[in-house]
Amino acid sequence: MLLRMGKPIKKISRSENPVHHGEHRYEHWLVDNQVYFITARCRDQFPAIASERAKEIFWDRFAHYTAECGFTPWVTSLLDNHYHTLGYLREGSQLSKMMQRVHGSVAKLVNDLLPARRAEFWRDVKYKEYSDGCIRDELQARRAYRYTLTQAVRHGVAQDWREYAHTRVNVELELAIRRSHQLKAFMEEVPYKRYLKKPK
């Protein structure tokens, strides 16, 4: 358990060995009062969620379990084989529970629609059913919001995100940013490697 900015950070991983082949093993951070970016993809990039019925199932289960677990989605985009969501989580301990329930129920119900069942439905790589990141600051939040909002455009599904029914805005960006500052829901003192300049 680490403590940053007065926030306890619990780290969980499927392995007790923090390093694998010289690389730091992926882990989930469970942090209270935090903005999260979450993404997941179907195994082998298979378009398991291509049908409208499959998408209805996803939205129904996503709405149910995010509400149950205290996650407030700001913006979510669902495509045929993956989704992204950005939002606020009240209790970090609820992250694993929420993801297990969303993914488990969607996998079961969507598999019922498919001609052949997909084992390890969400597992993009071994032991990694989803990725989550704690948003560090306003700049990263704005980038993640725009990235999620424009997924349908990026993938050539629509020319404008408003034309795509499966990009959903629950909280407008400026309101979300303002409220996050009020709640101190960013992890500003923790550097985000992707945005650090590499030494020359």
Disulfide bonds with the S-S distance in Angstrom:
none
